[in-house]
């Protein structure tokens, strides 16, 4: 394996499942935001990187009565920020274990890098805890399982 191939996980047009309850089910990456902690930022994102994505598929919006709160936070075609929580590309941990998931997944964020949803359905990679600023602590706390 080439050294740079380890960083190539999710790039432009990469599709991923949205695992929060914001209303989106499928998202497509349109930009990987620059990572200031890395010396050379490639155009690919790993677990814990923030991306800009377009919602490709969302749950149908129910017809609400006037005055009722809106349950749907996103719609198809919305451009949102997200954080990558698991990838198909294998990750080698310092103790030698190799971790690979069945799909790519993300959690949608608002403009302040806070979660849009209130619940996380599914497994989250433990590499989220490696963030030096500890920005994704809420995601790790709400996750059903951390691998």
C-alpha distance (Angstrom), angle and dihedral (degrees) to the residues before:
residue distance angle dihedral
X1 . . .
X2 3.80 . .
X3 3.82 116.6 .
X4 3.81 92.9 -121.8
X5 3.81 91.8 48.6
X6 3.80 90.4 71.7
X7 3.81 90.1 67.3
X8 3.80 95.4 47.6
X9 3.74 103.7 96.3
X10 3.80 114.3 120.5
X11 3.75 121.7 12.0
X12 3.76 139.4 154.3
X13 3.84 113.5 -26.5
X14 3.80 91.5 10.1
X15 3.80 111.2 150.2
X16 3.77 124.7 -143.3
X17 3.78 141.4 173.0
X18 3.81 117.9 -108.6
X19 3.81 108.4 -133.7
X20 3.81 101.7 -171.6
X21 3.79 129.0 84.7
X22 3.81 96.7 -110.2
X23 3.82 91.8 114.6
X24 3.81 100.1 -102.1
X25 3.80 119.9 111.7
X26 3.83 104.1 176.6
X27 3.81 129.8 29.3
X28 3.80 135.4 -178.3
X29 3.81 123.2 -146.8
X30 3.80 115.4 -123.2
X31 3.82 99.8 168.4
X32 3.79 138.3 11.2
X33 3.78 108.3 -142.8
X34 3.78 116.7 -127.6
X35 3.78 114.7 -91.1
X36 3.80 109.2 -138.8
X37 3.80 94.9 -166.2
X38 3.81 93.4 61.2
X39 3.77 119.7 78.5
X40 3.79 94.2 -143.4
X41 3.80 114.7 28.9
X42 3.80 112.8 -157.0
X43 3.78 124.6 -163.2
X44 3.79 91.3 -101.6
X45 3.78 129.8 89.9
X46 3.80 130.4 -141.4
X47 3.78 132.3 -167.9
X48 3.81 108.7 -53.8
X49 3.81 96.2 24.0
X50 3.78 120.6 126.3
X51 3.80 117.3 -126.0
X52 3.79 139.3 177.9
X53 3.79 112.7 -122.2
X54 3.79 142.0 176.1
X55 3.80 119.6 -130.7
X56 3.82 106.1 -120.9
X57 3.78 98.8 176.8
X58 3.80 129.7 20.8
X59 3.76 135.1 176.7
X60 3.80 113.7 -94.4
X61 3.79 115.3 -91.3
X62 3.82 111.8 -120.4
X63 3.79 119.4 -134.7
X64 3.79 105.3 -101.8
X65 3.74 129.1 -157.0
X66 3.82 115.1 -114.9
X67 3.78 111.7 -85.1
X68 3.82 95.2 23.0
X69 3.83 117.1 125.5
X70 3.80 117.1 -102.5
X71 3.80 111.0 -107.9
X72 3.79 95.2 -173.2
X73 3.80 113.9 80.3
X74 3.81 98.9 177.5
X75 3.78 137.0 31.6
X76 3.78 134.4 -161.5
X77 3.81 111.0 -73.2
X78 3.81 96.2 25.5
X79 3.81 115.8 140.1
X80 3.80 110.2 -137.2
X81 3.77 141.3 161.0
X82 3.79 119.2 -110.9
X83 3.78 141.2 176.2
X84 3.80 121.4 -130.2
X85 3.83 110.4 -121.6
X86 3.84 102.5 173.4
X87 3.80 137.7 9.1
X88 3.78 139.3 -164.3
X89 3.79 90.8 -132.4
X90 3.79 110.3 92.6
X91 3.81 120.1 -110.7
X92 3.80 120.8 -152.9
X93 3.79 111.7 -143.5
X94 3.83 122.6 -147.8
X95 3.82 91.5 -104.4
X96 3.83 91.0 57.0
X97 3.81 100.0 -102.3
X98 3.80 116.7 137.0
X99 3.82 116.0 -143.1
X100 3.81 122.5 -165.4
X101 3.82 128.6 166.7
X102 3.80 130.3 -152.0
X103 3.81 94.5 -119.0
X104 3.78 145.2 10.0
X105 3.80 114.6 -100.2
X106 3.79 138.8 -178.3
X107 3.81 142.3 -178.3
X108 3.81 119.0 -133.6
X109 3.81 119.8 -121.7
X110 3.79 136.1 -164.3
X111 3.82 125.5 -128.7
X112 3.83 91.6 -80.8
X113 3.85 91.8 54.5
X114 3.81 92.0 -107.6
X115 3.80 123.2 135.2
X116 3.81 117.1 -91.0
X117 3.79 93.8 -155.2
X118 3.77 129.1 57.7
X119 3.80 98.3 -143.4
X120 3.81 136.7 45.1
X121 3.80 119.3 -146.8
X122 3.77 112.4 -160.7
X123 3.76 146.1 10.6
X124 3.81 123.4 -34.4
X125 3.80 126.5 -160.6
X126 3.81 118.1 -111.7
X127 3.82 89.5 -133.0
X128 3.82 87.4 84.2
X129 3.79 88.2 76.4
X130 3.84 91.0 60.7
X131 3.82 91.3 76.6
X132 3.83 108.4 119.9
X133 3.84 92.9 -143.6
X134 3.83 93.1 45.8
X135 3.83 90.5 -130.4
X136 3.80 96.0 153.8
X137 3.83 98.8 52.7
X138 3.82 92.0 115.1
X139 3.81 91.4 54.0
X140 3.80 90.5 50.4
X141 3.79 90.5 47.8
X142 3.80 94.6 51.2
X143 3.81 96.5 42.4
X144 3.79 116.3 110.2
X145 3.81 92.4 -142.7
X146 3.82 134.3 10.0
X147 3.81 117.3 -155.7
